Structure formats: C-alpha cells, structure tokens
C-alpha cells in the first residue's frame, strides 16, 4: 500500500526544477552574452565613425606661414547624424592651444602620430563617446602639433541596445518556455517508464510471481533485476510452503483413515453407552481432521495449478454429468435428490481438474447443509454469460456473513454441527479467478443458498 511507503519528495518535480532551473540560467547567460556582444559591435561601429570624423578634420588642417589653417569639412559632422539627433562636440588644439570647439571638452594626452584613442566620459550632463587623434604639421619655421577630439552622445546607441535587449529578452523567454515544456515532456516520458512498470506489477494476480520480462531503460535494469530476484525467492518460498502442506495433508490423511476404521470396528463391539459416545466423538473428530487434510491438499493443488493452467476445451455438460453421477450415492444416503439442469451443450477453455475440484466442493457443501427430502440442482447457463450454479433448499447463508464466507478457513455461525474446514468456497473462488471469473454467493427468494461460478 502506498500509504505505508515513506515518501521523500517527487522525482518528477526534482527533474522539472533541475531542467527548468538550467533553462532559466541558460536564458540569462544568453541574454547577457548577446547584449554584451551587441554593445561591443555597436560601440565599434560608433568608434569607427568618430575615428573617420577625426581623420577628416586632421586631413583638412594645413600650415601656412607658421599658422594653422583649417577648412572645416562638412562631411566630418554629417557622418555623425543619427535617428536620435545625438549631440556632437569637438575640440581642435594646436600645441595645446584651443583653435576651435568646446573648451571644456577634456582631451587626452596624445603622442605625435598617435592614430587615435577612444574613451567614454560625461560632458554637459550627457554620456559621451570620444575619439581623439594627433598629427604633426611640418612648416618652414617649426613643426606644429594638431590634436582633434570629436565626441558624440549615445542616445541612438542606447535606443539600439534597448531594442536588441528587448528582442533578446523575448527570445530568452521563448527559449525558457520551450525548454520548460520540453522538461515536462522529458520528465513525463522518463517517469512514464516507472509508471508502466508499476502498472504492470499492480495488474498481476496474487499468484503471478513470474519475472518481469518487458524491455526497460538501462537505468531501470538494476531495479527490475532486484524485483525479479525478490519474486523468484518469494515464489520458491511459497512453493516450498505449498509442498509442505500437501505432503503433511497426505501423510496425516492416511493414518487417520486407519484410526477411523479401528474406531468404527471398536464401536461395533462396545456396549457401554458412555464408551460408545466417546467413540462416536472420536470418529467425528477423525472425519473432520481427514476432511481438513483433504481440502488442504486440494487447496495446495489448486494454488499450484492456477499458476500454470493446462487449458483445453472442457465439455461442462459431460464433466458435471459424471460428477453428479459419482456423488448421487452420497446424496441418496442423506435422502437428498441431486439433479443436473442443462439447456444446451456448453464448452469452455479451462483446466478440467481444477474445474472438477471446484464443482465437487460446491456440491459437497450443498449436500452437507441440505435438509432431507430436498433437491439440489446444478444449473448450467451459456448466456448471457457462462455460469454454473449450485442451488439447495436449505437455510441459506447468514445475511450478515455472506460477504466473508469465501475467505480461507472461514465458516458460518450456523455450521457448528457440520464437519468442515472452511476451504470449500475458497477453493472454488480460486479456481474461478484462475479462469478469469468470480464466485457469487446469494440466497434464493424461495429459500436456500445459491453458489455461482461465473466465467
């Protein structure tokens, strides 16, 4: 029972948490990586444009009569146009003297011939990106060093990165959702193997201890191997117990028959009433013990054969007719009429030995409890379902005990005066279940008990 099992969490939930957690971590890493890479690429693009602007300004600078002249190129700033109308700042220095531009714009210290440096800073309350370069102009009197810095705000770059981040975030969410769905599918598929194994074991009958032979994943092989080993050990133990019961019943029944014959012979010679009563009680006890031993033997045989049914086409009319004929002398001794009621030929696939054993126990029970001058009828019905019913005209089953009378060694409260072991109905029920049927106990409206084996 599952309520007796100590449960520590859910394997399915653990797998889902691990897989979805991994998917979430991968989605975050993917977002950060793509955003960082996009920032790098966008920044490189802006740096290239700023560098080109600086180079165009430096190319326009000339030295005449010791003075720096600069024909400011229009393209140097027009190439910096953006959709966000970013602001552009610049500063041009000649030997550290500002020639043109924004005086407050910090210019890094550059060596002559430096092809350019890039830096990020804050200017006029805005985040800017700067590109700087220097060049030496050679004149007649002395060389002059020209330094140019061009800076631009990053509104367009931020907008571009925000759009990229939004798209990447949506992609990451989609990736996470897909990974989550796949994780649920993967865990369901994985756990499904365990569920199928559980279902296969649960659907087995109480006597089915054969090894589990269906293919399973390699990870489940040790579990199935241990389960098969356990079932083999249990099957071996049960067979040993059944063999012991059968052997014990056989060894007990033989000497009991001998003791009974001596007790009956002695009863014929003894005249004392007290001794005769004692011998009668002895014979009754021997009969009860002998019957119990016989039914224990029958039960062990039924249990063994039920696991390995020897199925063949059984003619129920012929089988029951032979059984009724052989038990008629017993019925006549008890002044009871035994009758077989068959409407049509009826056959079924089954084990004839088990079926005969079950029907014999049912008829024997009816003979024990049927009053004198009554009729016991064995009905065979082929439709709507195949069934065999044994009906008597006795007192019937106790209504408050009828649900448990088929249990092993269970006898009704009204059977104290009858010899029995409480195994007859159990044997019949086991035979019915072995053939895929069931045992039904009921009381007849007109009086008497009805026991039906329905297949």
N, C-alpha and C positions, 0 to 999 in steps of 0.2 A: 504494500500500500504506500502511496506517495506521502501520506501524512506521517509515516514512520521514518522518512528519509530526512536527514539533516541537510538543508539547502543553504548554500553559501553563494548568494548572488546568481546572476544569469549569465551563462556563457554567451548567449546571443547578444545580450546588452553589452557585455565586455568587448566583443568583437566590433559591434557597431560604434561604441565610444572610441575604440582604438583607431578604426578606419576613418570615421568622421573627423576625429581629432587630427589625424595625419593629413586628411584632405584640407582641413582648415589651416593647418600650419603651412602646407604647400601653397595654398591660395595666398596667404600673407607674404610668403617669401617671393612668390611670383609677382605680386603687386609691387613690392619694394624693389625687386630687381628691374622690372620693366620701367617703373617710374625713374629709378636712378639712371638706367641706361638712356631713357628718353631725355632726361635732364642733361646728361653728358652730350648727347648728339645735338640737342637744341643749343646748348651753350657753345659747342664747337662751331655751329652754324653762325651764331651771333658774333663770335670771336673772329671768324673769317671775314665777315662783312666789315667789322670795326677795323680789322687789320688792313683791308683793302682801302677803307676811307683814309686811314692814316697814311698809307703809302701814296695815295693820290695827292694828298696835301704836300707831302715831302717832295714828290716829283715836281710840283709847281713852284717850289722855292728856288730862287737864283740869287747870286751875289753880284751886285754892280757897284763899282766904285766904293767897295767896302761896306755897302749897305745891303741888307737882305730885302729882297722884293718878292712878294708872293701874290700871284694872280690866282685868287681863291677859286678852285674848280667847283662848279655847281654839282657835278656828279658825286663828289665826296660826301655830301649830305643827303642827296636824293636817294642814294642806295640804302639809306638807313630808314626809309619810310616803312611804317608798319600799320597794320589794321587798327591797332590801339593808339595810334598817334603818339608813340613814345617821344619823350623829350630828348634832345641831343645837346650835349655840352662839349666844348673843346677848349684847348689852350695851346698856343704856339709860343715857344720860347726860343730866343737867340742868345746863347751864352747866359742862360738863367735870367734873361730879361724878357718879360711878357711882351710879345709883339701884338697878340690878338687873342681874344677869347675870355674865358671866365677866370678871374684872378684867384678865386678861392678853390679852384679845382686842383687838388693835390696831384703833382706829377712825380712819379717815382724817379729815383736817381738812375740814370741810364748811362752806360758807356757808349762812346762813339762807335758807330757801326752796329749797335745792337738792333737786331731785326725786329724786336718787339716783345713786349711783356703784356700780360693780362692780369687784371685784378678786379675784385669786387669791393665796393665801398658804398657809403651813404653820403649823398650830396643833396642839399636843399630839401631834406626830408624824404628823399626817394632812394630806393636801392638802385645802384647803377653798376654797369659793367664797363670797365675802362680798357682801352688798348693804347699803348704808348710805344713810340719808336724814335730814334735819333739818327741824324745824318750830319756829316761834316761837309761844309761847302768851302772850296779852296778858291781864295781870291788873290789879287796881286799883292796886297799888303800883308794879310794874315788870314788864317782859316777861321771860319765861324761854325759853331755847333748849333744845329737846329734840332729842337725837341718838340714833338707833336703828341698830344693826348686827345683822344676822342672818346667820349663816354655817352652811354645811352641808358635810359631807364628800361626796366624789364617787365613792363605791363603785358606786352604781347607774348613774351616768353612765358609769363605766369599763366596767361589765358590758355596758351597752347598746352602747357603742362597739366593744367586743370582738366582740359578736355581729354587728354591722354589718360590722366588718372581716373577720370570718370569711366571711360571705356574699359580701362584695365580692371577697375573695381567691378563693373558689370560682368566682365569676362570671368573674374575671380569668383563672383557669386554664382554664376552659371556653372563654373567648374566645380565649386563646392556642392551645389545642388545635385549635379550629375554624379559626383563622387559619393555623396550621401545615398542617393538612390542605388548606385552600384554596390555600396557597402551593405545596404539592407538586402539586396538581391543575393549578394555573395554569402552573407551570414545565414539567410533563409535556406539557400542551397546547401550550405555546409551542415547546418543544424538539421535540415531535412533528412540527411543520411542517418543521423541518430534517431530521428523520429520514426523513420521507416524500420530501423532495427527494433525500436521499442514496440511499434505496432505489430511487427512480425512475431515477436516473442509474446506479446499480450494476446494475440489471436490464437495462440496454440492452446490445445486442450490440456487438461490437467495431467493426462497420461503421455503427452508428446514431449519426450526428452531427447529427441534426435538432434544432432549437431546442426547449427545454423550454417547453411551452405551457400547462401546468396553472396555474390561479389560485393565487397565493401572497399572503401578507400584504404590505402596502406596505413594511414594513421589510426584507423579503427581496427586493424587486424589484431593487435595485441588484446584489445577489449573482447573482440569476438572469440579469439582463441581461448582466453580465460573463461568466457561464458560457456563455450563448448566443453571445455575441460570440467567445469563445475557440473554441467548437465550429465556428462558421462559418468562422473563419480556418483551423482545422485541416482542415475538410472541403475548403476551397478548396485548401489546400496539397496534400492527398492526391490530389485530382482532377488537379491540375497534374502531380504525380509519375506518376500512372497514365496520363495522356495522353502524357506524355513517353516512358514505357516502351512504350506501344502504338505511338507514332509511330516510335520508334527501332527496335522489333522489325520493323515493317513495312518501314522503309527498309533494314534490314540483310538481311531475308529475300530481297528481290527481287534485289539484286546477287549474293547467294550462290547463288541458283538459276542465274544466268548463268555464274558462275565454275564451278559444278559441271558444267554442260553442256560448257564448254570443256575441263575436266579429263577428262571421260569421252571426249570426242572425241579428245583427245590420247592418252589411254590406249590407244585402238584402233590408233593409228599407231606408238606407240613399241614397239620390240622389246627394248631393253636391260632386263634384269631389275631392275637397281637403280633405273632410272628408273620402271619400271612400279610397283615397290613404293612409291616416293615419291609417285607419282600416286594410288595406292590410299589411302595415308595422307592425302593431301590431300582426296580425295573423302569419306573417313570424317570428317575434321575439319569439312568443309563441311556434311555431313549433320548432325553433332552441333550445329554452330552454327545451322543452319537450324531444327532441331527445337527448340532452346532459344529461338530468337527466336519461333517459332510458339507455344510454350507460354507465353512471356512475354506475347504478345498475347492468348492465351486467358485467362490469369490476370487481366490487366487488364480484359478484357471481363467476366469473371465477377465481379470485385470491384465493377465499376460497376453491373452489372445486379442484383446481390444486394441493393443498397440500394433499388432501385426495381423489385421483382419485377412482371413482367407476367403475372399469374396467369390461367390459363384451364384448362379441363378437358382434360387430356392423356391420350390413349389410349396407355398404355405398351406394349401389345402391338404396335400399329401403329408406334410410334416405334422400338422395339427391333428389330422385324422389318425395317424399312427400313435401320437402321444395320447389322444383321448382313448384309443383302444387299449393301450397298455395301462392307463390309470383307471379305467372303468371298474376292474375288480376292487380296487381300493374304495371307489365311490360306493359300490354295492355293499361293501362291508359296513359303511356308515349310513346306508339306506338313503343315499343321495343319487339323483339321476344326473349324469354328465352328458351334455348334448353339444354337438358342433353345428353351428348355423353358418353356412356358406352360400352366397347367392351366385357367385361366378368364379371361374378359375382365377387364381391370383398368384403372381410370382413377384419376387423382388431380389435384387442383388444383395447378398449378405453372407455371413458365416453361419452355416446350418447348426453347428454345435452350440454356438452362443445363443442363437435364436431358440433352439430347443430347450436349453437350460433356463432361459428367461420364462418361456411359456410354462414349463414344468413347475417352476417356483410359484407362478401366479395361480395355476390350477391347484397346486398343493395347498396354498394359503386359503383358497376358496373352500376346499374340502374340509379344512380344519375348522372353519367358522360357520359353515353352512348347517342349518338345522336338519334334522331327519325329515324325509319325505318332501324334500325341496329339489329344485332343479338348478344346476349350474350350467350356464350357456356360454359357449365360446363363439363370439361373433367375429367374422372377418369382413371388413369393408374395403372395397377397392377405390371408392370415390366418396367424397371429393378428395380425400387423402387416404393413403393406405394405412389401415389401423387394425389392430387385433384387440378385442375387449373380452374380459372375463367377468361375467356378472353372476352374482349369487342372490339368494333371498334371505340373507341373514340380517343381523342387526345393523350392518353398515359400519362406517368409520366414525370414531368420535369427531364431531364437527370442529372442536377446538384443537384437535391434534392432527388433523388431516394434512396440514402443510409440512409436518416434520416426520411423518411416518416412513418416508423413503430414506431417512438417514441411517447410517450404519449402526447396528445394534439397538435401534430404537423400536420399541414395541408399544402398542396402545395400552391404555389403562384398563381396557376390558378383556385383556388376553392372558390374565394371570393363570387361568385354569388350563391353558393350552401350551403344549410343548413348542418351543420355537427359540430362535436365536436373534431375530431382528435383522436378518440379512437377506431374506427373500425378495423384498421390494427393492433393496439396494442393488442386488444382482440384476434384477430386471431393468432398473433405471440405468445402470452402467452399460448394459447391452444396448438399450435404446439410444443412448448418447453415442456409443461407438458407431452406430449406424446412422448418425445424424438425426435421430428422432428424440422423443421425450416420453416420460411416464406421466400419466394423468390419473389422479385419484379423485373419485367422486362418489356421492351417494345417490341411489336411484330414487325417484319420486315415489314409486310404489313400494319401496323398502328394499334394502340390500345394498351391497357395495358393488362398485364398477371400477375395474382397473383397466386402463387402456394404454397400449403401446402404440404410439403414433409415429409413423416413419415419413 
